[in-house]
Amino acid sequence: MDSLDVVSMFMLGFLGSGHCVGMCGPLVFSFPGQTGKVLPHIGYHMGRITTYICIGAVIGSIRTGITTITGTTDGAHGPGLLPVQFGLLGVSAICLFLLGLVRLGVLREPKGFGWVTPDRFPGYRKIAASAMADKTARAMFLLGLIFGFLPCGLSFAAFARALPAGGIVQGGLLILAFGLGTVPALLLMGTGASALFRRFRKQSDILSGLLMLYMATLLTYRLASIMP
């Protein structure tokens, strides 16, 4: 992982803002948006990004877990690690390629992305009621933690990129960059800027889709470079 990976993930979040405003905008309006204050918004997004980071860290640690179980050497060029690197890079590249085609409109978005709703999470109703009653940053943070688990094609692409990251820190850092990229548009909900993101959602989807294909290409190149 290098600085280009981090920048690419931030841009994936930022360029996908049209998608974020359309999909997550109603949640922002319904909860932190009802408070009329800035801190609840910040708390909400901190909670959402915290969940993203945890998921990214778990996904990023998969390689370490596999090498521990199999007893292979977790070195940069360890021969025992090559099958692990090959598999993770391959899965990640395929996922990014397919999700990129979804964003470009070539493929339909899988219906499974919508099967999880907030009320499926234990304690959601209580936390949501508390958030609307207290309207504090802490309450919105807890709500953001739950909403961070909601399935989304854009976040799935980010998680796919974190798969071959190589460790807990690397996976978490990549997803942190992605999460921060999604914040500006959602913080500007209700302003002319967010209306602009909604207006150009199609273009936003195209740009984020092209970026996913670019990431898939880079991973494929890395995959080819480690092939014996």
C-alpha positions in Angstrom: 0.0 0.0 0.0 1.3 3.5 -0.9 0.1 7.1 -0.8 -1.6 6.6 -4.2 -3.8 3.9 -2.8 -4.9 6.3 0.0 -5.6 9.1 -2.3 -7.5 6.8 -4.7 -9.7 5.7 -1.8 -10.4 9.2 -0.7 -11.3 10.1 -4.3 -13.6 7.0 -4.5 -15.5 8.4 -1.6 -15.6 11.9 -2.9 -16.4 11.1 -6.5 -19.1 8.7 -5.3 -20.8 11.5 -3.4 -23.7 11.7 -5.8 -24.5 8.1 -4.8 -24.0 8.9 -1.1 -26.4 11.9 -1.3 -29.0 9.8 -3.0 -28.7 6.7 -0.8 -27.7 8.1 2.6 -29.1 11.6 2.3 -32.6 10.7 3.7 -30.9 9.2 6.8 -28.9 12.4 7.3 -32.1 14.5 6.9 -34.1 12.3 9.3 -31.6 12.3 12.1 -28.7 14.8 12.5 -30.4 17.1 10.0 -33.3 17.5 12.3 -31.1 19.0 15.1 -30.1 22.2 13.2 -26.7 21.9 14.7 -23.2 20.9 13.4 -22.0 18.7 16.2 -24.7 16.0 15.8 -23.7 15.8 12.1 -20.0 15.4 13.1 -20.9 12.7 15.7 -23.0 10.8 13.2 -20.3 10.7 10.6 -17.7 9.8 13.2 -19.8 6.8 14.2 -20.3 5.8 10.5 -16.6 6.1 9.7 -15.7 4.2 12.9 -17.7 1.3 11.7 -16.1 1.5 8.3 -12.6 1.5 9.8 -13.4 -1.5 12.0 -14.7 -3.4 8.9 -11.7 -2.4 6.9 -9.3 -3.4 9.7 -10.9 -6.9 9.9 -10.9 -7.3 6.1 -7.3 -6.0 5.9 -6.2 -8.6 8.5 -7.4 -11.6 6.5 -4.0 -12.1 4.9 -2.3 -12.1 8.3 -4.9 -14.6 9.6 -4.4 -16.9 6.6 -0.6 -16.9 6.9 -0.9 -17.6 10.6 -3.2 -20.6 10.1 -1.2 -22.0 7.2 2.2 -21.3 8.8 3.4 -19.4 5.7 6.0 -16.6 5.9 4.4 -13.2 6.0 7.3 -11.5 4.2 7.0 -9.1 1.3 8.2 -11.7 -1.2 7.9 -14.9 0.8 7.3 -17.8 -1.5 4.8 -19.4 0.9 2.7 -16.2 0.8 2.4 -16.0 -3.0 -0.8 -18.2 -3.1 -2.4 -15.9 -0.4 -1.4 -12.7 -2.3 -2.6 -14.2 -5.5 -6.0 -15.1 -4.1 -6.6 -11.9 -2.3 -5.5 -9.7 -5.2 -7.6 -11.7 -7.6 -10.8 -11.6 -5.5 -10.4 -7.9 -4.9 -9.7 -7.1 -8.6 -12.8 -9.1 -9.7 -15.0 -7.4 -7.1 -13.9 -4.0 -8.1 -14.2 -4.7 -11.8 -17.8 -6.0 -11.4 -18.8 -3.1 -9.0 -17.3 -0.6 -11.4 -19.5 -2.0 -14.2 -22.5 -1.6 -11.9 -21.7 2.1 -11.3 -21.3 2.6 -15.1 -24.7 1.0 -15.6 -23.3 -2.0 -17.6 -24.5 -4.4 -14.9 -27.5 -4.2 -12.6 -26.8 -3.5 -8.9 -27.3 -6.8 -6.9 -30.7 -6.8 -5.1 -28.9 -8.1 -2.0 -27.6 -4.6 -1.2 -31.0 -3.6 0.0 -32.0 -6.6 2.2 -30.5 -5.1 5.3 -32.5 -2.3 6.9 -31.7 -0.4 10.2 -34.5 -2.1 12.1 -32.8 -5.4 11.7 -30.0 -4.3 14.1 -30.5 -5.1 17.8 -31.3 -2.0 19.8 -31.8 0.2 16.8 -35.3 1.5 17.8 -34.1 2.4 21.2 -31.0 4.1 19.9 -32.9 6.0 17.2 -35.5 7.1 19.7 -32.8 8.3 22.1 -31.0 10.1 19.3 -34.2 12.0 18.3 -34.9 12.8 22.0 -31.4 13.9 23.0 -30.2 15.2 19.6 -26.7 15.1 21.0 -23.5 14.3 19.2 -23.1 11.2 21.4 -26.5 9.9 20.4 -25.9 10.5 16.7 -22.5 8.8 17.0 -24.2 5.6 18.2 -26.7 5.9 15.4 -23.8 6.3 12.9 -22.2 3.1 14.2 -25.3 1.2 13.2 -25.8 2.9 9.9 -22.2 2.1 9.0 -23.2 -1.5 8.6 -25.9 -0.8 6.0 -24.9 -2.5 2.6 -23.9 -0.1 -0.2 -22.2 -0.8 -3.5 -19.8 2.0 -3.0 -18.7 0.9 0.4 -18.5 -2.7 -0.8 -16.0 -1.5 -3.5 -13.9 0.2 -0.8 -14.0 -3.0 1.3 -12.9 -5.1 -1.7 -9.9 -2.8 -2.1 -9.0 -3.2 1.5 -8.9 -7.0 1.1 -5.3 -7.2 -0.1 -4.2 -4.3 2.0 -1.9 -6.6 4.0 -2.8 -5.8 7.6 -5.2 -4.3 10.2 -3.6 -0.8 10.1 -3.4 -0.7 6.3 -7.0 -1.9 5.9 -8.3 0.6 8.4 -6.3 3.4 6.9 -7.7 2.8 3.4 -11.3 2.8 4.6 -10.7 5.9 6.7 -9.6 7.7 3.6 -12.7 6.4 1.8 -15.0 7.5 4.6 -13.5 11.0 4.8 -14.1 11.4 1.1 -17.8 10.8 1.6 -18.2 13.4 4.4 -18.1 16.7 2.5 -21.3 16.1 0.4 -23.2 14.6 3.3 -22.2 17.5 5.6 -23.6 19.9 3.0 -27.0 18.2 2.9 -29.7 20.8 2.4 -27.4 23.3 0.7 -26.9 24.2 -2.9 -23.7 22.2 -2.9 -25.6 18.9 -2.1 -28.2 19.8 -4.7 -25.3 20.0 -7.2 -24.1 16.5 -6.2 -27.6 15.1 -6.7 -28.0 16.8 -10.1 -24.8 15.3 -11.3 -25.3 11.9 -9.7 -25.0 10.1 -13.1 -21.7 11.8 -13.8 -20.6 11.0 -10.2 -21.5 7.3 -10.8 -19.5 7.2 -14.0 -16.4 8.8 -12.4 -16.5 6.5 -9.4 -17.1 3.5 -11.7 -14.1 4.4 -13.8 -12.0 4.8 -10.6 -13.1 1.3 -9.5 -12.0 -0.1 -12.9 -8.7 1.8 -12.5 -8.2 0.2 -9.1 -9.0 -3.2 -10.5 -6.5 -2.7 -13.3 -3.7 -1.8 -10.8 -4.5 -4.8 -8.7 -4.4 -7.0 -11.8 -1.0 -5.5 -12.7 0.3 -6.3 -9.2 -1.2 -9.8 -9.6 0.7 -10.3 -12.8 3.9 -9.1 -11.2 3.9 -11.8 -8.5 3.0 -14.6 -10.8 5.9 -17.2 -11.0 
